[in-house]
Amino acid sequence: MAVDTGLYCLDVGQGSCTVLIDRIPEGSGDNQAVIIDVGGNGEQLATWLKLNRVTRLMAVVLTHHDRDHVLGLGNLVLAFKRRINMLWLLPDRRDAPCSTQG
């Protein structure tokens, strides 16, 4: 049974993947989604999305470039070929020097 529309945090190993699911307005019964960080296994994420009737990705947002956030992007793109509206690659964070309190 497919999940309902809403916000889902998926365990993708070392990190998490956030998925916002909504119905496609045309009344097809299919869903669209926004993905924040894809994790390391894009095939597993794509399978979960398809099981939940997600047929279009409105946006894929990568918050930073660590492997546990972006490694699965290639497989996700292949699974949703020509059905991804937008890909946002946010500038990677800079390593800030450690500060000590005290």
PLY file of the C-alpha trace (Angstrom):
ply
format ascii 1.0
element vertex 102
property float x
property float y
property float z
element edge 101
property int vertex1
property int vertex2
end_header
0.00 0.00 0.00
1.35 3.41 -0.97
2.10 6.09 1.59
-0.10 9.15 1.80
1.02 12.62 0.83
3.33 14.13 3.41
6.89 14.51 4.60
9.04 11.39 5.06
12.53 10.97 6.49
14.13 7.83 5.12
17.11 6.05 6.63
19.63 5.76 3.82
22.52 4.41 5.84
24.82 6.96 7.40
22.49 9.92 6.70
18.89 10.58 5.93
16.87 11.48 2.88
13.86 13.75 3.16
10.98 13.26 0.73
7.96 15.53 0.35
5.17 13.77 -1.55
2.10 15.40 -3.08
-0.51 14.35 -5.62
-0.07 15.32 -9.25
-2.87 17.84 -9.88
-4.16 16.28 -13.13
-6.02 13.61 -11.14
-4.02 10.63 -12.46
-3.65 9.24 -8.93
0.11 9.46 -9.25
2.37 11.45 -6.96
5.18 13.94 -7.37
8.00 14.52 -4.92
10.77 16.82 -3.78
13.88 15.00 -2.55
16.43 16.51 -0.16
19.68 14.50 -0.21
19.55 11.16 -1.98
21.82 9.06 0.20
24.10 6.37 -1.07
21.67 4.00 -2.76
19.70 5.68 -5.53
18.22 2.38 -6.73
16.70 1.69 -3.32
15.30 5.24 -3.15
13.89 4.98 -6.68
12.20 1.68 -5.83
10.60 3.20 -2.70
9.39 6.20 -4.71
7.89 4.03 -7.44
6.16 1.78 -4.88
4.55 4.96 -3.58
3.35 6.00 -7.04
5.85 8.83 -7.44
6.21 9.35 -11.18
7.77 12.83 -11.25
10.44 14.56 -9.18
9.76 18.28 -8.96
13.20 18.91 -7.44
16.21 17.06 -6.11
18.18 19.16 -3.62
21.68 18.23 -2.47
22.62 20.12 0.69
26.33 19.32 0.50
28.64 17.01 -1.37
29.48 14.29 1.16
29.20 10.81 -0.33
26.39 9.77 2.05
24.27 12.61 0.64
25.01 12.39 -3.10
26.32 8.95 -4.07
22.90 7.65 -5.16
22.19 10.57 -7.51
23.28 8.79 -10.70
20.95 5.82 -10.22
18.08 8.06 -9.18
18.50 10.17 -12.33
18.54 7.03 -14.48
15.38 5.73 -12.80
13.53 9.03 -13.35
15.00 9.92 -16.74
13.19 12.95 -18.25
10.95 13.17 -15.17
13.07 15.44 -12.96
12.12 19.11 -13.19
14.99 20.65 -11.23
18.31 19.67 -9.65
19.75 21.99 -7.01
23.37 21.58 -5.99
23.94 23.90 -3.07
27.46 25.24 -2.64
29.47 22.85 -0.52
30.20 24.03 2.98
33.67 25.25 3.75
35.63 23.56 6.45
35.50 26.02 9.33
38.41 26.08 11.72
37.69 24.46 15.06
36.99 26.91 17.81
37.46 26.23 21.47
35.23 27.52 24.19
36.62 28.33 27.57
0 1
1 2
2 3
3 4
4 5
5 6
6 7
7 8
8 9
9 10
10 11
11 12
12 13
13 14
14 15
15 16
16 17
17 18
18 19
19 20
20 21
21 22
22 23
23 24
24 25
25 26
26 27
27 28
28 29
29 30
30 31
31 32
32 33
33 34
34 35
35 36
36 37
37 38
38 39
39 40
40 41
41 42
42 43
43 44
44 45
45 46
46 47
47 48
48 49
49 50
50 51
51 52
52 53
53 54
54 55
55 56
56 57
57 58
58 59
59 60
60 61
61 62
62 63
63 64
64 65
65 66
66 67
67 68
68 69
69 70
70 71
71 72
72 73
73 74
74 75
75 76
76 77
77 78
78 79
79 80
80 81
81 82
82 83
83 84
84 85
85 86
86 87
87 88
88 89
89 90
90 91
91 92
92 93
93 94
94 95
95 96
96 97
97 98
98 99
99 100
100 101
